[in-house]
Amino acid sequence: MVLPVVAIVGQPNVGKSTLFNRIINERLAIVEDKPGVTRDRNYAQAEWLGHKFDLIDTGGITWEDGRIEDEIRAQAEIAIDEADVIVALTSATNQVTNLDERIAQMLYQTKKPVILAVNKADNPEQRMDIYDFYSLGLGEPIPISSVHGTGIGDLLDRIVSELPKDLNNNDSDQISFSVIGRPNVGKSSIVNRLLGEKRVIVNNEEGTTRDAVDTPFEGEDGTKYRIVDTAGIRRRGKVYEKTEKYSVMRAMSAIEHSNVVCLVLDASTGIREQDKHVAGYAHDAGRGIIIVVNKWDLPKKNSNSGKEFEQTIREEFQYLDYAPIIFVSAKTGQNLDQIPKMVKRVHENQVQRIRSSVLNDLLLEASKLVPTPIIKGKRLRVYYMTQVAVNPPTFVVFVNDPELMHFSYERFLINQLRDNFDFTGTPIKVIGRKRK
């Protein structure tokens, strides 16, 4: 499910991180009473009255010698660009400053809902003395205290009222898939070949692609696809250039918006540690995954090269044992036509539903193969199984005591599901629940 995004922006030391922590109800952002503590954006999921949204905490926007600092400006602009609703945070202790006015002018141009909140209104006098903030032209100011929680409910009510309602009304017949991987593995070249046009910039230099680019196209069988070419994801410690930091976040967003993810590896350089981190993002998100080995035309090969490389992949990505592997060459076009076909197959596996009667027949046979575990003298008793969700397929097993549902037995049930049904490319979740 694609969630709306809310960004908190403002000058330094107005309490953005404190507000962020208050809304998500945990101490995630670093809070210190001096400007400039928050440098990168923090992301977290928040919920109010049943409405979920992604929340971004940004670094403080400042000007020095008439210039906005480059890194903070880029950070704020990306957050504003990603956001569906913007909270402009000011401080009652400062009253209206020139910095507030400049930030307000920046927000005028977004054409997005902007909610003005006046923080540090800790007492009744401060909550009443907020009329000067009307001069910012951002509507009625909402007095709050992030430290004490005063006015936070009113602010959240306003945020929820401004959230877009149609983010998930995409073409239901369209399969969305993203192309992810570390820089310079050939993601853009694959996209261009699939689309038959030079849709994204291709350059033999790491980090050429900065943004995620969405492009719809139609397969040979008439299937509708939407392909997203993401900026290369680099290891956090190696992301020096400011624009690459934000490319990582946009790639993460592309994964979130995809049905299926194609993880691209470079056959010429082999598997690197960063490839595992990239794969982990998609796996943790529960997306369907296809492993695409690009540049297969480059390394010297023998008749066993494919099997040997596949074995290496299985050893290095043991948690992706369900992911199919395709060897391709974006340069020659080798096997690229297999990607859309496999995307379609994986997506169909993600959304398939298995009848409860069939699942319970499987459960009966499984119990004959492997006895349920005994933990601390107590045996796990399994009563029945039902499927409760798709994307990814999720199954609930009703048992006498969920604490007896050992990970190894969950893995056994998952393997039984894979042996009996085609779940190629998609993770499976099995949840133990106590029978009422």
N, C-alpha and C positions, 0 to 999 in steps of 0.2 A: 504494500500500500504506500503510495506517495503521500508524504505528510507536508502540510504547509510549513513555511519557514518564517520565523520571527527573529529580527536582528535588533540588538541593543547597541545604539551608537551615542556618542557624546564626547565632550572634552575630557581630559584626564581628571581623575580624582573626584568624580561625581557619584561614584558608587555603582558602576556598571556590573562589576564582578559580584558585589554583594547582592545586587538585585538578581543576577543570574543564579547564584546559589540559592537565594530565597525561593525563586520560582521552581527550580528543579528539586528543591528540598534536600540538597546535599552540598557538602563543601568540596566542589570540584575545581572551581576557579581559584587561583591564588589571590588573596586579598591582603593588601598592605596599604597603610595610610600615606602613600606618597605617589606622585604621578608616574606613569609609564611602567607599572608592574606587569600589566597584561600586554604582551607583545604579539602573540598569535591568537587566532580566534579559537574559542572553545565551543564545541558543539555538544548538545545533549537533547534528549527527548523530554518534553514536558507535557503535562496533562492538566486540564481544568474542566470540571463538570462534564467529563466524558469526551472532551475535545482534545485530541493529541496534536502536537506540533513540534517541529525541531526548533531549538533555541540557539542563537549564536551570540556569544559574548566577544566584543571586539576591543582592540586597544584604543586608548584615548587619542582623539584627533587633535593635533596641535599645529600651529604655524610658527615658524622661526624666521625672523628677518623678512616677514611678508610671504614666506613660502611654507606650504604644508610639507611635513616630512614625508619623503617618498614612500617609505615602507608602510607607515601607518595609513597614509592616503590609499595606497594600493589595497591594504587590508580592509579598510572601511568600504572602499568602492566595491570590492568583491562581495563583501557581506551584504551591502545594499542591493547589489545586482541579484544575489541569490534570494533575497528576502521577498516574501509576499506582504509582510507587514513590518513596519519599522517603529521601534520605540526610541524616540529622541529623549535622552535623559539629561536633565539639568539639576542644579543644586540650589536649594532654598537659601543656603548660607552664602552663596555668591551673588544672588540676584542675577539679572540678565547681563551677560558679558559680551564683548565683541566676538569672542570665540563662539558663543551660542548663536549669535546672529549669522556668522559665516557658515556654521554647520546647517542652520535652518535654510539658508540660501541654497546649499548643496542639495538638501532634501526636497526643496520645491520642485526640482527638475526630475525627480524620480517618477512622478505620476503614480506613486503608490500610497496606500494609506499610511499616514504618519501619526503616531500617538505621542503627545507631549506629556512627559511625566516629570514632576519636580520632586527630587529626592531630598532626604535629610530634613523633611518637614516633620520633625520629631515631637513638636508640641502644638497645641491649638493655635497659638499666635502665628507660628510659622505656616501652618496650614491655611490660615486666613490671608496671609500676606503673600499671595502668589499672583496678584493681578498684573504685575509688570510683565509676566511671561506671556500674556496675551499678545504683546507687541511682536513676538516672534512669528506670528501669523500661522501657527501650526494648530490652531483650534483651542479648545478648552483644556487648560493644564490640569493634570490629576496629581494632587499632593500625595506623596507616599513617604514611608520610612522603611528602607530595605532592612535596616538593623532591627527594628521593632515589629515589622510586618504590617504597619498601619497603611491602609489604602491599597494593599497588594491585590485584594479581592476585586476592588473596583477596576484596577488596571487590567487584571486578567479578564474580567467581564468585557471590557472594551476590546481587548485583543481578540477574544473569541468572536465577538460580533463583527470584526473586520476580516476574519479568515476567509479565504476563497472556498467555495463549496464544490467546485467542479474539477479538482485536480486529477481525479481518477476516472474522468469520463473520456478516456482514450478509446480509439477504435478497438473494440473487443476482438475483432478478427485479425488484428495486427500483432505479430510476434516481435517483441523488442529484444534486441541483444546488443551487448557492448563488447568491445575489443579492448582488452586490458593487458598490461605487461610493463616491465621495466623499460626505460628509454632505449630507443634504437634497435628494437627487435623486429621492426617492420610492420607495425600495426597500421600505419597510414597507407603503406603500399598494398596491404591486404584489402583495406577498405576501397581504395581506388580501383583495384582489379575487380572486386565484387560489383562495384557500381558501374564499371566500364567508363569511368571518366576521372579526371584529376580533381577529385572533390576536396582533398585536404593537402596541405603542404607536405612534400616529401623532401627530406634533406638528410645527408649522411652525417648528421651532427646530433648529439643527444639533446633532447628537450625541444625539438622544433615545434611540435604540436603543443599549443598552450591551452586551448579550450576543448571541451567536448562538443562534437558536431553531430547533430541528429539528421539522418537522411532516410526517408522512406524509399523502398523499392519493391518490386514484385518479382517473385521467383518464376522459374520456367513453368511450374504447375499452377501458377496463379496465386500462390500464397503471398500474403502481404507481410512485409518485414519493415522494421525500423532499426537501422544500424547506428550505433554510437561509437565513434572513434575517440578514445580518451587520451588525454595527455599521459605520457609515461610516468609511472609511479616510481619515485626514488626512495631509498631508505631515508628516514627522517633526518638522521645526522648528516646526510650528504646533500640535503636540499638547501643550497646556499642562496640561490637567486630567488628573489621574492616572488616572481610570477610562478615559479615552479611549486612553491608552497601551496598556492591556490589551485594549481592544476591538479595536485593530489586530491584536494577536497572535491573538485569537480568530477574527478574520476570516481571517487567514492560515491558521489551523487548519481553518476551514471550507472554504477552497479546497482544502487538502490532502485533505479527506475527500470531495470532490465528484467526480462523473464529468464534469459540465458546469458551466460558470460563466456566469452572465448578467451582463454588464457594463452597468450602467445609466448612461446619460448624460442630462443635463437639456437639453431642447430650448430652454427659455426663457433659459438662460445660455450655451449653447454649450459648446464643448470647452475644458477647462482643462488646464494642465500636469499637475495631479494625476490627471486621468483616465488619462493615459498611464502614470503610475507604477502605478496600480491595475491596469490591464490587463497591465502587465509582470509583476506577481506571478503572475497566472493563466497567462500565456504561458510563463513560466519553469518553472512546475510541470507543463507538458505537458497541461493540461486542455483539453477542448473548450470553445469560447468562442462565445457569442452576444452581439452588441451590441444592447442594448435602448434605444431613444431614447424616454424618457418625457416627459410633459407636452406631447405633440404638439398638444394642443388649445389651448395658450396662444399661441404666436407667430403673427403674421399671415402667411398663406401665399398663394402663387399656385400655378399648375399645375406649376411647376418646383421648388418648395421642397424636395420630397422628394429629387429627383435632386441638387440643389445641396448639401443637407446630407449626403447619402451620399457625394458626391464629396469634401467636406471631411473626412469621417471617413476615407476611403481615403487621403487625403493625410497626415493627422495620425497614422494608425495603419497605416503601410505594412507593418509586420511582422504585422498581423492581416488580410491580404488574403483569408484563407480564412474569416473569420468572417462569418456572415450577419447582416443588419441588419433589425430589426423596429421600426417606429414605433408607439408605443402611448400610451394615456392611462389612467393608473390612476384618474383622476377619472371619466371617462365609460365606461371599460371597453373602449375602442377597441383591437381587435387583441390583447387579452390572451390570448384563446383560442389564438393562434398560438404562444405561448411553450412550453407543454408539448409541442405537436406538434413544434416545432423541436428541443427538448431531446431528444426521443426519436430524431429523425433523426440528430442530431449524435452521440448515444451509439452508435447502430447503426454509424455511420461509424467511430467510435473503435475498435470491437471487431471490425470486419470483417477477414477474412484473405484474401489473394490467393495463389492457387497459384503455386508457383515456375515451372512451365512457362509460365503466362501472363505472369509478370514477365519471363521471359527472352525471350519474344516481343517484349514492349514494349522491352526493352533492345536487341534487334537492330534494331528500327525506329528507336529513338532514335539509334543509332550511324550510321544512314544520314542522318538529319536534320542532326546536328551532329557533326563529327569530335571525337574526344577531344583534350584539350589537350596541347601539348608544352611542357615546362618544362625549361629548361637543356639543351635538345637531346634530351630523353628524352620519348617519348610515353606517355601513360597507356593501358594496355591493360585493358579491362574484360572479365571472363570470365563471371560469372553473378551473379544477384541472388536473394535469398531474404528472406522476412519472418520476423523473429525475435521480434517482440513486438507487443502491442496496448496501447492506453491510454498514450501515443499510438502509432499504427502506426509501427513501426520496421523499416527495411530495411537489410540488409548487402549491400554490393556488393564482390565479391571482385576484386581488381585486382593488377597486377604490383608497384605501389609506392604505398601510401596517401598518401605525401607529394605525389604528382602529382595527387591528387584535390582540385582547386581548389574553393573555395567556389562559384564560378560554375557549375561543372559539377554540383555537388550540387544547386544551385537548379534547374538545367535538368532533372535527373532528377525532382526533386520536382514541377515543373510538368508533366512528362510523366505522372506518377502521377495528378495532379489532373485532367488532361485526359481520362484514360482511365477513371478510377474516381471514385465520389462520395465525396470526403473533405471535404465541406462542414463547416466548424465545428471541424475537428480539425487540430492541427499534425502534421507528418510529419517523422520523423528518417531521414536517410540516412547510413550509416556506411561508410567505405571500409576494407577489411581485406585484408591481403596473402594471396594464395592460397598454401596450403602445397603 
